[in-house]
Amino acid sequence: ISNNVLKVFWSTADNKKIFSKSIYFTGRKTIDEVYNLTFEKEKIIKKITINNIFYIISTVKNSNILKFYIFPVEGKYEVKTVDFSNEKFYSKYNKKISLYDLLAESNPFDSGFGIKTISNETPASIVLAANKRKLYINDDSSITLSFDNNATATQLLNINLSDFSIEQKIIYQPVINGQVEVNSNSFLINKRLIQLKLSSEKIIMSLKELDGKEVKEYVGMADTTITFKNSEIIQESGDVNDIRILEKSNQYIRKLYNSNPAITCFIKDNKYIVTVGSVGIVQNNSAAMYGGMFGVVGVLMAYALIPNTNLDNLNSYKNRKVVYVYGLFDKDFNHIEGEVKRSAFDTARKYSATVSKQTNLTLFKFNTILYIGSYDLKTMTYTFQGFTE
């Protein structure tokens, strides 16, 4: 929406035909448009709205090229091509590959060409953060793609959406000596990168500047207490109310190492609030997962042109086994003692379990308040419940 104009998009199943309706609240008129797209030897990796511009992002087969199909609220549709041929990309086996092949790499948790959006509206769940490919929306009209397919390093691609200039950074992960089999992930926040490296007996968490300089590192061992945590070791088994507390560090480290490790973070009052954990695969299909919580409308929303990232985030723990701890750090990433208070997102997640039989759920942030909206079929009322930090 822009200047009292609302633009809504639909697409055909193959995305090759896009239909839009522009609604002009001033002047009370509508304009319909149809866009025919070709996608020659291309694979769509993302559909996303940033600063009121709708983008379809694709990768060209066997190349280092990304294409941006750009649909502003007002103004002409255009296509921008971004060529990364001067950059180097590495596979999970540490071999040089194309950007297309890097995007195509898959594992049991992370399907090929899948890339998860990290939104500023709600703190990212460890389920979203467990993906090895993530897209971050920055405050300076740019996006950053991060790749943790390779356990040796995090590969970052920054794309300025104003002039489509690019920058690549490769930030090496901490080293665990003597270990052939390792696991890793990372999380980008406030122009800093938090990296997570694991073996079956050891965990390393490191905060780095984007030039690779290390700010602070924490090491945990299976036979000692995890010193950077501010909570018990929490295990959820498919439901926010089905919780078990793990007693030993070796249980925690091995569960992270053997599953899909993740680190996620948000900043409040100049403090880093970090969640370090792991995520199991979902126990049933996505339609059942969404339908059980959001009803039929929720299922339809799950397959919309652009899925609601906030709803996806809220519901992501459902039907998964997750293990995590909370940690609290100052602006220099020094560990702070004390209890980590439940965030608005965590409170909203617990509340959502109480409205599981209601429909038309939505989750959005307005000013500083996080809202869940839900429709009660029995009373025929729609309720907005707000949550604050």
C-alpha positions, -999 to +999 in steps of 0.1 A: +000+000+000+013+035-009-003+069-012-039+056-005-034+029-032-038-007-023-024-033-047-033-070-044-017-098-064-027-133-075-009-158-096-015-190-116-001-222-101+030-220-123+035-183-114+038-174-151+008-152-150+004-125-123-029-106-119-031-074-099-059-051-088-050-016-077-076+000-055-075+039-054-092+051-022-088+086-034-110+088-065-127+055-058-115+036-088-097+003-096-072-008-122-065-044-132-033-056-148-020-089-160+017-097-163+030-126-184+063-140-171+085-164-190+110-179-164+133-193-190+154-221-173+147-204-139+137-217-105+117-193-082+134-191-047+113-164-031+082-142-033+083-114-009+071-078-002+097-053+010+090-016+015+057-020-003+073-035-034+064-071-044+094-092-056+096-126-073+132-138-071+145-166-093+178-183-100+189-192-135+198-228-140+235-237-138+245-201-133+255-175-107+225-152-117+195-141-097+166-123-114+143-099-096+108-094-110+097-061-094+061-050-089+057-016-072+024-003-060+027+026-084+050+027-114+061+002-140+069-035-136+105-043-144+131-071-142+166-068-128+194-093-133+221-097-107+253-115-117+275-131-090+299-147-115+329-129-099+321-145-065+330-179-052+305-203-037+312-236-018+291-267-014+286-286+019+315-308+007+337-277+004+338-278-034+334-247-056+299-247-071+275-222-088+250-201-069+223-222-085+238-254-071+242-238-037+205-230-036+197-265-048+215-283-020+191-301+004+190-321+035+161-339+054+151-306+071+159-280+044+145-287+009+164-275-022+157-239-033+139-232+000+149-200+018+133-187+050+125-150+057+137-135+090+113-107+097+117-079+122+081-080+133+084-111+155+115-128+170+125-157+147+117-191+161+145-217+162+125-236+136+129-209+111+165-203+122+174-240+118+172-236+080+206-234+064+194-207+039+179-175+053+169-141+039+172-111+062+154-078+054+177-050+064+168-014+074+188+002+046+167-011+016+189-042+012+185-079+018+211-104+029+211-141+019+230-164+043+241-199+036+253-224+062+253-254+040+290-256+045+300-262+082+334-244+076+319-209+070+288-188+066+284-173+031+267-140+030+253-121+000+241-086+004+219-071-023+210-034-024+175-031-037+179+005-047+207+001-072+212-038-071+248-035-061+261-066-044+287-076-018+298-111-006+313-120+027+326-154+038+329-156+076+347-187+089+331-208+116+350-216+148+371-247+145+366-279+166+400-297+164+401-334+158+364-336+147+355-348+112+318-348+117+305-313+128+273-293+125+267-256+124+244-227+118+243-189+122+221-159+128+225-123+115+215-094+137+223-057+139+251-061+113+268-088+134+268-126+130+263-152+157+277-185+147+271-219+162+294-249+158+289-284+172+304-318+176+289-346+196+308-335+228+313-297+223+294-265+215+309-232+204+290-199+201+308-169+186+297-134+179+316-118+150+317-085+131+310-087+094+347-083+087+352-116+104+367-101+137+355-121+167+338-101+195+332-129+220+333-167+221+317-192+245+325-229+247+304-256+263+314-292+270+293-324+275+307-330+309+304-294+323+276-269+329+267-248+299+278-214+313+261-191+288+226-202+295+200-183+317+174-210+317+169-247+322+173-270+292+138-271+278+124-298+255+090-294+238+074-324+223+050-311+197+031-287+219+039-256+239+025-272+270+043-306+266+076-297+283+104-317+298+134-303+316+168-320+306+193-322+334+226-329+317+248-309+293+256-340+273+219-346+266+216-310+253+247-310+231+240-344+215+204-335+208+216-303+191+244-321+172+222-350+160+193-328+149+190-295+132+208-269+153+197-233+154+205-200+170+182-170+171+184-136+187+166-103+193+177-071+210+158-055+238+171-027+260+205-030+244+207-066+255+210-097+232+184-123+241+196-155+225+179-189+220+202-218+212+186-251+203+177-277+177+146-288+158+133-322+147+113-327+115+076-322+116+056-353+126+028-349+099+022-330+067+019-292+065-018-291+056-027-311+088-003-289+108-019-257+096-054-271+096-053-283+132-044-248+144-059-224+119-089-242+104-096-243+067-089-206+061-055-212+077-047-239+052-056-216+024-034-189+038-005-214+041-005-218+003-011-181-005+010-162-030+032-150-001+026-171+031+022-151+063+057-152+077+045-142+112+019-170+113+044-195+100+068-184+127+041-186+155+030-221+145+064-235+136+070-255+168+038-275+165+043-312+160+081-310+163+104-319+191+125-289+200+153-284+226+166-250+236+180-227+263+178-190+267+209-167+271+212-130+280+242-108+269+251-072+270+259-051+239+295-064+239+282-100+242+293-105+278+270-130+296+246-115+321+232-134+350+195-134+357+162-147+344+152-141+308+117-128+308+092-143+284+090-123+252+057-111+237+062-137+209+065-165+235+034-153+253+015-151+221+026-186+212+013-200+245-020-180+240-024-194+205-028-229+219-059-218+237-076-206+205-068-237+184-104-243+175-110-207+162-105-196+126-092-167+106-062-163+128-038-135+120-006-122+137+008-087+132+027-060+150+012-025+154+035+001+170+050-019+199+022-044+204+020-079+189-016-089+181-033-122+175-067-120+159-091-149+159-127-156+150-150-176+173-177-195+153-199-200+183-202-164+194-196-150+159-171-125+172-136-116+161-111-109+190-078-091+190-055-100+218-024-078+223+010-088+238+038-065+250+074-072+259 
